[in-house]
Every structure is written in structure tokens, then in C-alpha cells.
């Protein structure tokens, strides 16, 4: 996975990301172990459960 979207992460991986900081592991180390960007790891830690997906707004039709 090449630093992809948070919505692309499977639930098990998100849960693992959230457990790691509690054991004292740094975000940089988590990102390295899971082959993710630090930004994606931070986003997974901070995001509430309900906000784990990607929601695209409906675009208006062209005139």
C-alpha cells in the first residue's frame, strides 16, 4: 500500500495502528513497520470510528 487513503485501510490494520502508540511506539516506527506514510498513521489515530471512510459529494451536472 503506497501511502493510500484512510478508507483503503482494512479494519484490522486501523486497530493495530491505534494500539501501537499506547505501547509507546512512535508514529514514524509504526509507519515504517506497516509501509504507510506518517500522515496516514496520524489520520488513523485521530479519526473517530464513524469517520473512517471516503465520502464523495455529488457533483452537479454540467449545463
WOQUI-V787526 format. One record per residue. SS is DSSP state (~ for helix, > for strand, _ for the rest). OMEGA is omega in degrees with one decimal (* if undefined). Layout:
ss=SS omega=OMEGA
ss=SS omega=OMEGA
This chain:
ss=_ omega=-173.4
ss=_ omega=175.5
ss=_ omega=-171.4
ss=_ omega=-178.4
ss=_ omega=176.9
ss=~ omega=178.9
ss=~ omega=-179.1
ss=~ omega=-178.1
ss=_ omega=176.4
ss=_ omega=-173.8
ss=~ omega=-179.2
ss=~ omega=-179.3
ss=~ omega=178.5
ss=~ omega=179.0
ss=~ omega=177.9
ss=~ omega=178.5
ss=~ omega=-178.0
ss=~ omega=178.8
ss=~ omega=-172.7
ss=~ omega=-179.0
ss=~ omega=179.0
ss=~ omega=178.8
ss=~ omega=175.7
ss=_ omega=-178.3
ss=_ omega=-179.2
ss=_ omega=179.5
ss=~ omega=179.6
ss=~ omega=179.6
ss=~ omega=177.7
ss=~ omega=-179.5
ss=~ omega=-179.9
ss=~ omega=-178.6
ss=~ omega=-175.9
ss=~ omega=-179.6
ss=_ omega=177.3
ss=_ omega=175.0
ss=_ omega=177.7
ss=~ omega=179.5
ss=~ omega=179.6
ss=~ omega=179.2
ss=~ omega=178.1
ss=~ omega=-178.7
ss=~ omega=179.0
ss=~ omega=179.8
ss=~ omega=-174.9
ss=~ omega=-173.1
ss=_ omega=173.6
ss=_ omega=-176.8
ss=~ omega=-175.3
ss=~ omega=-174.3
ss=~ omega=-176.7
ss=_ omega=-177.2
ss=_ omega=178.6
ss=_ omega=179.2
ss=_ omega=179.6
ss=_ omega=177.9
ss=_ omega=179.2
ss=_ omega=179.8
ss=_ omega=178.1
ss=_ omega=178.4
ss=_ omega=178.0
ss=_ omega=-179.1
ss=_ omega=*
